[in-house]
């Protein structure tokens, strides 16, 4: 959150103050666009309580949007907005400063391994509201603690802890009924912790109950029949942050007046756009610009927007590219036909600039979310092999000349023996447990991918090999202690790892290959250890006949 919302807060304040001085319609448009941009940024940072407040204020502003003749607003309406803006921005600033302080503390802990073995991340705090002696909650607390969370418990009749707002609050009811007292406590938690994720565990499969809880402030409801593992997976998913991506829109429009209005609306909402007035240049521009979305006019020279869309849908590269029509066409039949022939949305002129920007952004985000789902491994939720390599390429491209980055290859030891002796479901749980441990112990912006089978790839930015070794070796030691339940009791597993660092090695392929070479050395040297590629030159090279030569035949009894 640090450095990510400050500019958005300033934009809202400045545009509202400018409107209060001049009271013009254009300034009010800019204010509502700034609110929309702030809400999206808070959503990207996964701050649900603040998102709700911001969206509520945005809706109130849109209700007063009107047209130039309705501005400036009546003083009573303007004061009503004033009274909502200050508390919202104050709450965001409070969360913002808390995040900056947390980042400072985090930076202080990432120090040279020669000085000690610091914590990689500041432990994330979770509050759990639960009745005493709840065995299910006790098991969940132990799991959360193992995966890097600090758990603070309180009862339903207690006041909420007087501490810094936590990463998450988990409400565990004692029966199926949701009482007024429980709802009141949830509302208080939502008010005092606007940037915190609120989970309610054990909700019955009833729509009315879920809606009531969400209205009180719950972000995620977990059904009664769901396992604790599902809750843990959801909590860990919130740790991973998403890099802010720019929005690129190709505008196909032959009206200069419309182009000027569109460019103004998009630029005010940080959407980059390229404009072509003649659709004959569409294919060449798409290839060069590679937009996230095409905003298409219906009627243009040479061909209309529907014909251009039908052509794009014939080409594999553009079959799923979002296309939004923007036209003065009001015939519903023609609008429906345009959508049937390949369009995703239809907006009419004259357009509301706030609605236009919101439509384009949400359409792009949904398309990106679908693409992200296709890039995530079904068992662990981590990036797939291909997506991991693409993410590593982008991380390397963004590094400054003096930047640092470490790539780590992990492989679970004797994993075939786990599957052979205990079955694939137990093997899957071992893989999931390692994925959860990596999510819990690494930073939100670190790359964590499932490279294939029982092998994982990591990329740690702004980290040298010494620090990376300390972090990965601590995770290795903890994973070796983690029990994995099966019908006959519990087993323990371990992993081996290899580390390669930039700039000693350059390019994703070289980094991965050298990390894998170090991993092979860790396997050859006895497993359950972490090796560094930069140390290998001082040792005898590993066997060159592949991994099978260095992996001995395993006895049926799995050693753990």
N, C-alpha and C positions, 0 to 999 in steps of 0.2 A: 504493500500500500504506500509506503513512503515514496515521495516524488511522483506519484501517479495520479493523485486527485487534487493536489494543490492548485494546479492551473485551472482545473474545472471549477473549483470553488471560487477562485478569483473571477472567472468569466461570469458566473452567475451573479456574484455581488456587483461587479462593474456594470453589467448590462441592466440589472434591475435599478441601480442608482441612476444610470443614464436615462432610463425610461421615466423614473420619478421626476427628473428635471425637465425633460422635453415632452414626454407623453405621446410620442408618435407611434403609429402602428408598426413601422419597420423596427423600431427599438423593442417593441413587445415581442415581435417575431424572433428577434435575436435572443431575447431572454428565454423564451420557451425552448428554442433550440439548445441553449446552454443547459437548461434543466434536463432535456432529453439526453444530451451527451453525458452529463453527470450521472444520471440513472444507469446508463449503459456501462459506464466505467465502474460503478459500485457493483453492478451485477457481475461484471467480468472478474472483480476481486472477491466475489462470493460473500457479500455483506448483506444478507437478506433483509434484516430489519431496516437498514438505511435505504435499501432499494425501495421498500414499500413506502417509506415516508416521502422519498423523492418523487416516486411515481404518483403518489396522491397529490402532491403539490403541483406536479406537471398537469394532472387532469383538471385540477382547479383552475390553472392558468388557461388551459385549452377551452374550458367552458366560458371564459371571458374573451376568447380570441376575437370573435366578431370580424369586423372589417375596418378600414380607416375611419369611417364615420363614427365608430363607437369608442374612439380613443381621443384624449386620455380617459382612463377609467374613472368612474365615480370615486370620490375620495374614500367612501366606506369600503368599496371593493378593493381598492389599492391597500388600505390599512389591513384588511383581512389577509391579503397575501403577505404583507409585511410581517404580520404576527406568526406566519407559518415559516417564512424563509429563515428568520434568525435562529429559531430552535433547531431546524434541520441542519443548517451550516455549522452551528455550534456542536451538534452531536458528531458530525463528520470530522470536524477539526479535532475534537477530543480523541476519536478513534485514530485519526491521522497522526497526532502527536504520540499516542501510545505506540503505534507501529514504528515510528521513527526511533523512539527510545528502545524498542525491542531490537530493531536493526543494529543500533549502536552496541547493545549488549552482545548481539550475535557476532558482530565484527570483532569485538574484544576477545571472544572465545576462540576464534579461528587463528591460532598462533602456531609457531613452528613446533614440530614434534620434539625438537631437541629441548624445549623448555618444559615439556610435560605432555600429558595426554588429555587435552581439553575436550569438552563436550562439543560435538559437531554442530548441534542446534540447541537453542534454548528449549527445554522441554515444554511441550504444549499442555496447557492445563485444561482438564475436563471436569465440570461439576456433574455429580450424579445425585439426583433427587430420588430417594428410594426409602422404603421402610427398612428398619433394622433387621439384620439376620436374613436377608433375602439371598438364598443360595445362588440363584441365577445371576443376580447382580454382582455377587462376590466373584464368580467366575469371570464375568465380563471385566470387572475391575482389574483382576490379575492379568488378563490378556492385554488390556489397554496399557497397563504399566509396562509390560514386556515390550510392547511396540513403541515405547517412547513417550507415553503420556503421563502426566501427573494428575491423579484422580483425587478430587475433594468431594466427600459425601456429606449430604444433609438430608433431613427428613422432610416429609410433606408438611409437617406442622411447624417447621423451623423457618426462620428468616434466611434469605439467600446470603451466602458468604460475603463479607465486606472486604472484597479483594479486587484486584485488577480483573476486568472481564475475561472470561475464559475463551478458549478456542471453540468449545461446544458445551452445551448443557443437555444431559440425557435425563428425561423424566421416565421413571419406571413405576407405574401405578400398582396398587395392591389388589385391585379387582377390576372388573370390566366396566364399571360405571365411572363416568367422568363427572365429578362433583363441581359445584360452583366454586368451592375453595381451591380445587386444583386449577380451574381456569383462571382464577384470580392470581394464583402464584405464577402461572405461565405468563400472564399479561405483565406482571411486575418484572419478570425476567426479561421479557421483550423490551420493556421500557429502559431498564438499567443496563442492558447489554445489547444495544442495537446492531452491533457488528458480529454477534455470536450466532452460530448455527444451533437451533433448538430441535432436538429429537424427542419424539414420544414413542416409547416402546410398548408393544402389547395392545395396540388399538384393534378392536374388532373390525371385521370386514363390513362396515356400514358407512355409507356415504355421508349421512348426516353427522355422525360422530367425527369423521375426518375433517369435514368442512368446519365444524365448530372449533376443533383444535387449531386448524390453520387460521381461522379468524382471530383466535386468541394470541397467535404469534408463532405457532409451531411451523418449522420449515419442512421437516421430514417425519412422516408417520411410518412406523414399522409394524406390520401386521403381527398378530399374536403368534401365528404359526411359523413365522420366519425365525431362522436360527440366529444366535448371537453372532455367528461368523458373518452373516449378511449385514448386520448393523456395523460391525467392525470394518467391513469392506467399504461401506458407504462413508464412514467417518474418514477413513484413510484417503478416499477419493477426493475429499475436499482439500486435502493438503496440496495436491498438485495444482500449481498455478498455470494459467494459460498466458502465453505471450501475447501482447497486444499486437494485432495485425491491422494494417491499414485497409481501408475499403477502397476498391477501384471500380468505377462504373464507366462503361462506354455508353455515351449518349448518341443516339441516332435520331437526329431532328433537323429538319430543314428550315424552321422558323427562327430567325435571329432573335426575335423578342423572347420566344420560349426558351431558347438556349441561354440567354442572359439571365432569365429568372431561375432556370434550373441550376446553372453554375453558382449563382448567388446562394441558393438554398443549400446546395451540397457543400460548398466551401465553408459556410457557417457551421456546418456539422462535421467538419473534418473528413469529408468524403472526397477523395481525389477523382476527377473525371476527365475523360478524353472525349472530344466531340467530333463527329463527322456529319456533314449535312447531306451527303450523297451516299446511299446504301451500296453503290457499286464498289466502294472501297472497304466494305464491311469485313470481308475475310482477311485481307491484308492487315487491317488494323487490329483485328482480334489476335492474329498471330504475333504481332509486335507488342501489343499492349497487355494482353492476357488479363482481362478484367475479371472481377468476381461476379458481375451482373451486367446485362445489357438493358438500358432504358430505351424503348423503341417507340417511335411515333407510328401511328397507323397509316397515314397517307403522306407519301413522299414521291419525288420524281423517280421514274424508271420502274420502280416496283413498290408495293405497299409493305407495311410492317409484317403482316401475316405471311406474305410470300417469302420475305427475308427469313422469318422464323422457321418456316417449313424447310428452307434450304439448310439452315443450321442444324435442324434436327436430323438431317440426313447424314451429317458428318459425325463420326464417333467422338471426336474431341469435344464437340459442343452439344452432345445429346442431353447432358444434365446441366448445362450452363443456365442459371436463372435468367429469365427474360420477363421484364415488366413493361406492359404497354402504357403509354401516356398519350391520350388523344382526346379530342373534343367530341368523339363519337358517343352519342347517347343512346343509340339503338341497342337495347339489351340483347336482342337476337344476334347482332353482329359481334357484340362483346363476348357472348358465350362461344360463338363460333371461333373467334380469335383465340380463346383459351383452349378450346378443343384441339386446335391445330398447333399447339406447342407453347403457348404463353403460360406464365405462372400467376400473374396478377394483372389487373386492369384498373388504372387510375384515369380519372377524367380531368380535362382542363375546364376552367381554371383550377389550379391545385393549391391545397394548403401546404406550404413549405415544410411544416412540422410533420404532417402526415406523410408527405413524399419521402423525407429523410428517414422517418421511422420505418416506413414500408421497405425501403431499400435495405436498410441495415438489418432488420429482422429476417428478410428473405435471404440475405447473404449469410447471416449467422446460422439459420436453419440448414442451409446447404453445407456450410462448414461442419456443423454438428453431425450431419449424416456422413460426411467424408471422414470425420474423426472416428465415428463408430466403426467404419470399415477398416480403420488403421489400428484398432485395438484388439489385442488378443482376447478371445472369449473366456478363457479360464482365469486369467489374472487381471484383465483390464489394462495391462501394460501395452506399450507400443509393440507392434509386430516387427519382425526382422527388417522388412523393407522400410517401414515408417521410422524405425530407429536410425537406420543409416541416413535417411533424408533429414531427420532432425539433427543428427550429428554434423552433416554437411552445413546446415544453416547456422549451427552454433559456431563452427569454425569460421564461416564466412563473416560472422559478426564480431569476431575477436579483433581487438586492436593489435598493432604490430608487436607490442610487448606483452600481449595477453598470455594467460596460462590456462591450460585445460588438461584433465586427465581422463583417459578412457580405461575402463575396467571390464574385463571379461570374467564372469563367474560361471562355475559349473558344479552342480551338486555331486558329491562323491558317491560312488557305488550305487547310482540311481537305478540301474537295471536290476540290481539285487532287491531294491525296495519293491519294485513292481512285481518281480518274480515271487518274492516271499510273502508279500502282504496284499498284493492286488493293486490294480491301477487307481481305484478311488483313493486309497491311502497315498499312492504316489502323487496324485493330483493335489491332495491336501498339503503334502510337503512342498510342492511347487508354489501353491497359493501362500503358504506360511512365509516362505522366503520373499515372495513379492510384497506381502504386507509389511514384513520387517524392513525391507528396503524403502517402502513408501513412508513408514513411520520414522525411520532414522535419518533419511536424507532430506535435503532441502526441496522446497516446492518447485524450484526451477531446474533441478537436476534431471538429466535424461535417465529414465529407467525403462528398459525394454526387454522383452522376452525374445532372445535371439533365435531360439529354436529348442524344442524339447525341454531339457532341464538346464539350459544355458541362458544366461542373462548378460546384457551389455549395459554399462553405465557411462555417463559422461558428466564430470564434475567441473564446472566452470570456475575460473579464478582460484584454482587450487594447484599446488605443486605436488610432486610425487611423495614428499615426506608427509604432508598433511593427508593426502589421499590414502597412504598406507595405514596411518593411524586410524582413520575412519573405517576403512574396509576391514582391517584386522579386528577392530572392536565388534563390528557386526558379525564377523566370522565366529568369534568366540561366543557371542550371545546366541547365534543360530545353533551352534553345537549343543547348547544347553536346553534348547526348546523341545519339549516332548510332543510327539505326534501320536494321537490316540489311534488304536486299532482294536479289533475284537479281542486280541489276546493281551492287551495292556497298552504300552506306549513304546515307541522307538525314537531314537535320536539320529539325526543326520548331520552332515557337515558339508561345507563347500570349499573349493579351491579357487583362487583368483589370481589374475595377472594384471599388472598396471603398466600402461605406456603413457607418456606425457608429451604434450605440445609445449614448446617448439622443438624438443629433441627429435620428435618424429612429426612429419607434416602430412596432411591429407587424411581423410577418414579411413581409407583402405590401409595405409601404412600403420596408423594408430591401432586399428582393430587387429591387424596381423601381428604386430609386435606385442599387444596385450595378450593375444591368444598364444603366442610363443611363450610368454611368461607364465600363462596359465598351464601350459603343457609342462613347463619346468616345475611348477608347484605340484602337479600330479606325479611327475617322475620322482620328486623328492619326498614323497610320502603322503601327499594330500593334506587337507585341512590346514592350509597355509596360504599366505599371500606373497607373491613374488613380483619384482619390478623388472621391466625390460632393460632399464639402464644398468642393472647389476649383472645381466647375463653375459656380457662380453668378458667378464672376469672368470667365467666358469666354463666347464666343458659343455659344448652344445648338446641339446637333447637329441634323442634318436630321431632320425629323419624319415623313418618308415611309417609315420602317422601315429595317431593316438593309441591304436590297438596294441602297439609294441610295448608301450609303457604302462598298460593297464593289466595287472595280473588277473588270472582267472579267480573268481570269487567263490568261496565256499557258500553253502546254502545258509549257514548262520550269518546273518548280517551283523557286522561288528559296529557297535555304537557305544 
